[in-house]
Amino acid sequence: MRDGTKITGDFYGGEITGRGLKQTADGRVYQGEFLEGEMHGHGLLIYNAETKGETDRSYEGQFHLNSREG
């Protein structure tokens, strides 16, 4: 993507849907389920140690439309 994000996985209609891997330019890595491009379902999100504003290093659990849930 233009912002440096890399996404691999199952794509339908131009959006990642199903299982996949997303690596963002700021160092975050998400592996898990997606729905139409959004983190949705069970997944693991690992934060870059230098990401500002995050107190956790990782989160594994449920996501709902890009938000941690649980």
N, C-alpha and C positions, 0 to 999 in steps of 0.2 A: 504494500500500500504506500501511498505518497508520504505518510508520516513515519515510515520505517517499520510499521507493524507487519509481522509475518503470520499468516494463518494457513494451516494445513488441516485437511479433514474432508468430511462429506459436505458437498455443496449441492443445493437445489435452488433453481431460479436465481442464481447469482449470489446467494447468501449461504453461509455455513449453517447447516442444520444436521443434528446428530452429534457424533463424537468428533473431537478435533483438538488442535493445539494452537494457542495464540501467544505470540511473543511480541510485546510492545516495545517501542523505542526507548521507554524509560526503564526497561529491565524487568517488567512484570511478566510472569509466565502463567498461563491458565491451561490446564488440561482437563477436559471433561465434556459435558454435554452443552450443545448450543441449540437455540431455536431462532431461526431467521436472523443470524448474526449476533444474537445476544447470548451471554452466559446464562444458561437456563437448565436446571436439573442438577445432578451431582457433579462436583468438580473439585479440583485442587488449584488454588491461586497462590503463587509464591511471589512475594514482593522483593524488589531489589533492596538491599540493605541501605542504600542511599536515598530511597524514595521518601520524600518529606511528607509528614502528616500521617504516616501509618505507624501504629504502635505494634502490630503483629508482624511477624516474618512470613507467616503463611496462614491460609484458611482452607480447611477441607470440609465440605458439607454441601448443603443445598444453596442454589442460586435461583433467583426469580428476576428475570429480565435485567440482568447485570448487577443486581443487588444481592449481597449476602443475606441468607435467610436461615436463622437458627443460631 
